């Protein structure tokens, strides 16, 4: 379960800078497994030669005694051969050898798969002379950034913008325009192909990854919780957090009320990937986790379409608390978030094609007007569906998403 959790939640582990702690947890669990396996192997190593000695010894004794009986006329040669055949069937050395060969082949196959994982090169790591980041103000600057996951296929091309501390900058564009890539470059999940990503003037390639990611909080659309208690999940990004700090974060995230109704409160086990909690509850726990971490930069997927209206209000209140005085990257699904942005950057096929406020872009950007009209149409569809009235069909618009940087 530990390996599965960390494999599924690898991005969360990296985002909260907890690689070393998870390595230590793995080492502890691996040590326990090693000791148990060693005990089992030692027992098998003792028993197998003993059983072979007993089997071979019984065969020798049977042949010696049987041979004497044949010489003395008390046993026929055919009867001796029959007894010998029965003994071979009981001992089954061939079966034992087959078992050992099967076990060895399974071990070899497992070792091969493990070595493939261990030999996978690390794509992003801290440089040998990495700079330890001080407490950040939260200024994020992209300088002529080009990024390609594969050679010759750039997903961002010559993108430049500045997000000042505490401001909101919205990135708008169709699916595949490069919005998620922008968010992934801030905590340096990937490296740029050319250009620079600067945080408070530091090139992210020159700084210690742990000191960077500890100051970048992430709340994604697909919330990742680990199969521990609610307390452990909230405190994931801040080892050693006190009960008072955890309770404060839960209250600020509007999660304390539902936690108090659970049988074991903060000690309730959430199950694998938080299966025992609803979607809205998991999101609020994730927000509390980010609040407790107190990041200066926030990457936030503002996803509330899958929850009811009451839960949506709670999540929005929690998000407002989380976004206060922080530079925040938000993948938004509501026009209200875009309207409130200090700047809106319009992306198309990996290029930055326009910059301005909501009002300015409505006047001059056809791409932004199309996105705006698309979302208005979706809002009308939802409202009419709730009222139970049909609506005349509209011409299809390009499928788009809105991503916000604050």
C-alpha positions as CSV (number, residue, x, y, z in Angstrom):
1,X,0.0,0.0,0.0
2,X,2.9,2.4,0.8
3,X,4.4,1.9,-2.7
4,X,1.0,2.2,-4.4
5,X,0.2,5.4,-2.5
6,X,3.5,7.0,-3.4
7,X,3.3,5.9,-7.0
8,X,-0.2,7.3,-7.4
9,X,0.6,10.4,-5.4
10,X,4.1,11.1,-6.7
11,X,3.2,14.6,-7.7
12,X,1.8,15.5,-4.3
13,X,4.9,14.0,-2.6
14,X,7.1,16.2,-4.8
15,X,4.9,19.3,-4.5
16,X,5.2,19.2,-0.7
17,X,8.9,18.4,-0.7
18,X,8.4,15.1,1.2
19,X,10.6,12.8,-0.9
20,X,13.1,12.2,1.9
21,X,10.4,11.4,4.5
22,X,8.7,9.0,2.1
23,X,12.1,7.4,1.4
24,X,12.6,6.9,5.1
25,X,9.1,5.4,5.5
26,X,9.8,3.0,2.6
27,X,13.2,2.0,4.2
28,X,11.5,1.2,7.5
29,X,8.8,-0.9,5.8
30,X,11.4,-2.5,3.5
31,X,13.5,-3.4,6.6
32,X,10.5,-5.2,8.2
33,X,9.8,-7.0,4.9
34,X,13.5,-8.0,4.6
35,X,13.6,-9.4,8.1
36,X,10.5,-11.5,7.5
37,X,11.7,-12.7,4.1
38,X,15.2,-13.5,5.6
39,X,13.5,-15.6,8.4
40,X,11.5,-17.5,5.8
41,X,14.5,-18.1,3.6
42,X,16.6,-19.2,6.6
43,X,13.9,-21.7,7.6
44,X,13.6,-23.0,4.1
45,X,17.4,-23.3,3.8
46,X,17.5,-25.4,6.9
47,X,14.4,-27.6,6.1
48,X,15.3,-28.3,2.4
49,X,18.7,-30.1,3.0
50,X,17.2,-31.9,6.0
51,X,14.3,-33.2,4.0
52,X,16.7,-34.2,1.2
53,X,19.0,-36.0,3.7
54,X,16.0,-37.9,5.2
55,X,14.7,-38.8,1.7
56,X,18.1,-40.1,0.4
57,X,18.8,-41.8,3.8
58,X,15.5,-43.6,3.7
59,X,16.3,-44.8,0.1
60,X,19.7,-46.1,1.1
61,X,18.2,-47.9,4.2
62,X,15.4,-49.4,2.1
63,X,17.8,-50.7,-0.5
64,X,20.2,-52.1,2.1
65,X,17.6,-53.8,4.1
66,X,15.6,-54.9,1.0
67,X,18.8,-56.3,-0.6
68,X,19.5,-58.4,2.5
69,X,16.0,-59.7,2.5
70,X,16.3,-60.7,-1.1
71,X,19.6,-62.5,-0.4
72,X,17.9,-64.3,2.5
73,X,15.0,-65.3,0.4
74,X,12.4,-63.4,2.5
75,X,11.7,-60.9,-0.3
76,X,11.5,-61.2,-4.1
77,X,13.4,-58.9,-6.4
78,X,10.1,-57.7,-7.9
79,X,8.8,-56.7,-4.5
80,X,12.0,-54.7,-3.8
81,X,11.6,-52.8,-7.1
82,X,8.0,-52.0,-6.2
83,X,8.9,-50.7,-2.8
84,X,11.6,-48.6,-4.3
85,X,9.1,-47.1,-6.9
86,X,6.6,-46.3,-4.1
87,X,9.4,-44.6,-2.1
88,X,10.3,-42.4,-5.1
89,X,6.7,-41.3,-5.5
90,X,6.6,-40.3,-1.8
91,X,9.8,-38.4,-1.7
92,X,9.3,-36.5,-5.0
93,X,12.7,-35.0,-5.4
94,X,11.9,-34.0,-8.9
95,X,8.9,-32.0,-7.7
96,X,11.0,-30.3,-5.1
97,X,13.5,-29.4,-7.7
98,X,10.8,-28.0,-9.9
99,X,9.5,-25.9,-7.1
100,X,12.9,-24.4,-6.5
101,X,13.4,-23.7,-10.2
102,X,10.0,-22.0,-10.3
103,X,10.8,-19.9,-7.3
104,X,14.1,-18.9,-8.8
105,X,12.5,-17.9,-12.1
106,X,9.9,-15.8,-10.4
107,X,12.6,-14.0,-8.4
108,X,14.6,-13.3,-11.5
109,X,11.6,-11.8,-13.3
110,X,10.7,-9.6,-10.3
111,X,14.3,-8.5,-10.0
112,X,14.4,-7.5,-13.6
113,X,11.3,-5.4,-13.2
114,X,12.6,-3.7,-10.1
115,X,15.9,-3.0,-11.8
116,X,14.1,-1.3,-14.7
117,X,12.5,1.1,-12.2
118,X,15.7,1.7,-10.3
119,X,17.6,2.4,-13.5
120,X,15.1,5.0,-14.7
121,X,17.0,8.3,-15.0
122,X,15.8,11.2,-12.8
123,X,14.5,13.8,-15.2
124,X,14.7,16.8,-12.7
125,X,17.0,17.1,-9.7
126,X,18.7,19.7,-7.7
127,X,22.1,20.9,-9.0
128,X,25.2,20.0,-6.8
129,X,25.6,23.7,-5.8
130,X,21.8,24.3,-5.3
131,X,20.7,27.6,-3.7
132,X,18.5,27.2,-0.6
133,X,15.6,29.5,-1.2
134,X,14.7,32.0,1.6
135,X,11.0,32.8,2.4
136,X,9.5,33.9,-0.9
137,X,7.5,37.0,-1.8
138,X,5.8,35.2,-4.6
139,X,6.9,36.9,-7.8
140,X,6.8,34.5,-10.8
141,X,8.4,35.6,-14.1
142,X,8.6,33.6,-17.4
143,X,11.3,34.9,-19.6
144,X,10.9,33.8,-23.3
145,X,10.1,30.3,-22.1
146,X,9.9,27.4,-24.6
147,X,9.1,23.9,-23.4
148,X,8.9,20.6,-25.2
149,X,8.2,17.2,-23.7
150,X,9.6,15.6,-26.8
151,X,12.2,17.0,-29.3
152,X,10.6,19.1,-32.0
153,X,7.2,19.2,-30.4
154,X,7.1,22.4,-28.3
155,X,4.0,22.9,-26.1
156,X,5.1,26.4,-25.0
157,X,6.8,28.8,-27.4
158,X,8.4,32.1,-26.3
159,X,6.1,32.8,-23.4
160,X,6.9,35.8,-21.2
161,X,4.8,37.3,-18.4
162,X,5.2,38.4,-14.8
163,X,2.9,37.5,-11.9
164,X,3.5,40.0,-9.1
165,X,3.1,39.0,-5.5
166,X,-0.6,38.9,-4.5
167,X,-1.9,39.5,-8.0
168,X,-4.2,37.4,-10.1
169,X,-3.2,36.5,-13.6
170,X,-5.5,34.3,-15.7
171,X,-4.3,32.0,-18.4
172,X,-7.1,31.3,-21.0
173,X,-7.0,29.0,-24.0
174,X,-8.3,25.9,-25.6
175,X,-7.3,22.4,-24.5
176,X,-3.7,21.8,-25.4
177,X,-2.8,25.4,-25.5
178,X,-0.1,25.0,-22.7
179,X,-2.0,26.1,-19.6
180,X,-1.1,23.0,-17.5
181,X,2.5,23.2,-18.6
182,X,2.8,26.7,-17.2
183,X,1.6,25.4,-13.9
184,X,3.9,22.5,-14.0
185,X,7.0,24.6,-14.7
186,X,6.6,26.7,-11.5
187,X,7.4,23.9,-9.0
188,X,9.8,22.6,-11.7
189,X,8.1,19.3,-12.4
190,X,9.7,19.7,-15.9
191,X,12.6,21.8,-17.2
192,X,12.2,24.4,-19.9
193,X,13.8,23.8,-23.3
194,X,14.9,27.5,-23.5
195,X,14.3,30.7,-21.6
196,X,14.0,31.0,-17.8
197,X,11.4,30.6,-15.0
198,X,12.3,33.0,-12.2
199,X,10.8,33.1,-8.7
200,X,11.8,36.2,-6.8
201,X,14.6,36.5,-9.3
202,X,16.0,33.0,-8.7
203,X,16.1,30.6,-11.7
204,X,14.3,27.5,-10.6
205,X,17.0,25.3,-12.1
206,X,19.6,26.8,-9.7
207,X,17.6,26.3,-6.5
208,X,17.2,23.3,-4.1
209,X,14.0,21.5,-5.2
210,X,12.9,20.9,-1.6
211,X,13.2,24.6,-0.6
212,X,11.2,25.5,-3.8
213,X,8.4,23.0,-3.5
214,X,7.9,23.6,0.2
215,X,6.8,27.1,-0.7
216,X,4.5,26.0,-3.6
217,X,1.1,24.6,-2.5
218,X,-1.0,22.6,-4.9
219,X,-4.7,21.7,-4.8
220,X,-5.7,19.8,-7.9
221,X,-9.0,18.7,-9.4
222,X,-8.2,15.1,-8.7
223,X,-7.6,15.2,-5.0
224,X,-5.0,12.7,-3.8
225,X,-5.3,11.5,-0.2
226,X,-3.2,8.7,1.3
227,X,-4.6,5.7,3.2
228,X,-3.9,7.2,6.7
229,X,-5.9,9.3,9.0
230,X,-7.3,12.8,8.3
231,X,-4.8,14.2,10.7
232,X,-1.9,12.6,8.8
233,X,-3.2,13.9,5.5
234,X,-3.7,17.4,6.6
235,X,-0.2,17.5,8.2
236,X,1.4,15.8,5.1
237,X,3.3,18.9,4.0
238,X,4.4,20.0,7.5
239,X,5.8,17.2,9.6
240,X,5.5,17.9,13.3
241,X,2.4,20.2,13.1
242,X,0.6,20.5,16.4
243,X,-3.0,19.6,17.0
244,X,-3.9,23.3,17.3
245,X,-2.3,24.1,13.9
246,X,-4.1,21.1,12.3
247,X,-7.4,22.2,13.8
248,X,-6.8,25.8,12.6
249,X,-6.2,24.7,9.0
250,X,-9.3,22.4,9.1
251,X,-11.5,25.3,10.4
252,X,-10.1,27.7,7.7
253,X,-10.8,25.1,5.0
254,X,-14.4,24.6,6.3
255,X,-13.5,21.0,7.0
256,X,-13.7,21.0,10.8
257,X,-17.5,20.6,11.0
258,X,-17.7,17.4,9.0
259,X,-14.5,16.0,10.7
260,X,-16.1,16.5,14.1
261,X,-19.1,14.4,13.0
262,X,-16.9,11.4,12.1
263,X,-16.7,8.6,14.7
264,X,-12.9,9.1,15.3
265,X,-12.6,12.7,14.3
266,X,-9.2,13.6,13.0
267,X,-8.1,10.0,13.6
268,X,-10.6,8.6,11.1
269,X,-8.8,6.5,8.5
270,X,-9.8,7.7,5.1
271,X,-9.0,4.5,3.2
272,X,-7.1,4.0,0.0
273,X,-7.1,7.4,-2.0
274,X,-9.7,8.8,0.5
275,X,-12.4,6.4,-0.5
276,X,-14.4,6.9,2.7
277,X,-14.8,10.6,2.1
278,X,-17.0,12.4,-0.5
279,X,-15.5,14.5,-3.3
280,X,-16.3,17.8,-1.5
281,X,-14.8,16.5,1.8
282,X,-11.6,15.3,0.1
283,X,-11.2,18.7,-1.6
284,X,-11.6,20.5,1.8
285,X,-9.0,18.2,3.4
286,X,-6.6,19.0,0.5
287,X,-7.2,22.7,1.0
288,X,-6.5,22.4,4.7
289,X,-3.3,20.5,3.8
290,X,-2.2,23.4,1.6
291,X,-3.2,26.0,4.2
292,X,-1.1,24.3,6.9
293,X,1.8,24.3,4.6
294,X,1.4,28.2,4.2
295,X,2.8,28.4,0.7
296,X,3.7,31.8,-0.9
297,X,2.7,30.4,-4.4
298,X,-0.4,28.4,-5.0
299,X,-1.5,26.2,-7.9
300,X,-5.2,25.6,-7.6
301,X,-7.7,23.7,-9.8
302,X,-11.0,25.4,-9.0
303,X,-13.2,22.4,-9.7
304,X,-16.7,22.5,-8.2
305,X,-19.0,21.3,-10.9
306,X,-19.2,17.8,-9.4
307,X,-20.5,18.9,-6.0
308,X,-23.8,20.2,-4.8
309,X,-24.5,24.0,-4.3
310,X,-24.0,23.9,-0.5
311,X,-20.7,22.1,-0.7
312,X,-19.6,24.4,-3.6
313,X,-20.2,27.4,-1.3
314,X,-18.1,25.8,1.4
315,X,-15.2,25.0,-1.0
316,X,-15.3,28.5,-2.5
317,X,-15.1,30.1,1.0
318,X,-12.2,27.8,1.8
319,X,-10.5,28.7,-1.5
320,X,-10.9,32.4,-0.8
321,X,-9.1,31.9,2.5
322,X,-6.4,29.9,0.8
323,X,-5.8,32.4,-2.0
324,X,-5.5,35.5,0.3
325,X,-2.2,37.3,-0.1
326,X,-0.7,34.6,-2.2
327,X,0.4,34.4,-5.8
328,X,-2.0,31.8,-7.1
329,X,-2.2,29.7,-10.2
330,X,-5.8,28.6,-10.7
331,X,-7.4,26.4,-13.2
332,X,-10.8,28.1,-13.1
333,X,-14.2,27.0,-14.4
334,X,-16.2,30.1,-13.5
335,X,-16.3,33.4,-15.2
336,X,-16.3,35.2,-11.8
337,X,-12.7,34.1,-11.3
338,X,-11.6,35.4,-14.7
339,X,-13.3,38.7,-14.2
340,X,-11.5,39.3,-10.9
341,X,-8.0,38.7,-12.5
342,X,-5.6,41.5,-12.6
343,X,-4.3,40.3,-15.9
344,X,-5.6,37.7,-18.4
345,X,-3.1,36.0,-20.7
346,X,-4.6,34.3,-23.8
347,X,-2.8,31.2,-25.0
348,X,-3.2,29.6,-28.4
349,X,-1.2,26.6,-29.5
350,X,1.5,27.3,-26.9
351,X,1.9,31.0,-27.8
352,X,0.9,34.0,-25.8
353,X,-1.4,35.9,-28.2
354,X,-3.0,38.6,-26.0
355,X,-2.8,40.2,-22.5
356,X,-5.3,42.4,-20.8
357,X,-8.2,42.7,-18.3
358,X,-11.5,41.1,-18.8
359,X,-13.1,44.2,-20.3
360,X,-10.1,44.9,-22.6
361,X,-10.0,41.4,-24.0
362,X,-13.8,41.4,-24.6
363,X,-13.3,44.4,-26.8
364,X,-10.2,43.3,-28.9
365,X,-9.7,39.5,-28.6
366,X,-11.9,37.2,-30.7
367,X,-10.4,34.2,-29.0
368,X,-11.4,35.5,-25.5
369,X,-14.9,36.5,-26.7
370,X,-15.4,33.0,-28.0
371,X,-14.4,31.5,-24.6
372,X,-16.6,34.0,-22.8
373,X,-19.6,33.2,-25.0
374,X,-19.0,29.5,-24.6
375,X,-19.1,29.7,-20.8
376,X,-22.2,31.9,-20.9
377,X,-23.9,29.3,-23.1
378,X,-23.0,26.6,-20.7
379,X,-24.3,28.6,-17.8
380,X,-27.6,29.2,-19.7
381,X,-27.9,25.4,-20.4
382,X,-27.4,24.6,-16.7
383,X,-30.0,27.2,-15.6
384,X,-32.6,26.0,-18.2
385,X,-32.0,22.4,-17.3
386,X,-32.7,23.1,-13.7
387,X,-36.0,24.8,-14.7
388,X,-36.9,21.9,-16.9
389,X,-37.3,23.9,-20.1
390,X,-35.9,23.0,-23.5
391,X,-33.5,25.4,-25.2
392,X,-32.9,25.9,-28.9
393,X,-29.6,24.4,-30.0
394,X,-26.7,26.8,-30.6
395,X,-23.8,26.5,-33.0
396,X,-21.0,24.5,-31.4
397,X,-18.1,26.4,-29.9
398,X,-14.5,25.3,-29.3
399,X,-14.1,23.3,-26.2
400,X,-12.0,25.4,-23.8
401,X,-10.8,25.6,-20.3
402,X,-9.8,28.6,-18.2
403,X,-6.7,28.6,-16.1
404,X,-5.9,31.3,-13.6
405,X,-2.7,32.5,-12.1
406,X,-2.9,34.7,-9.1
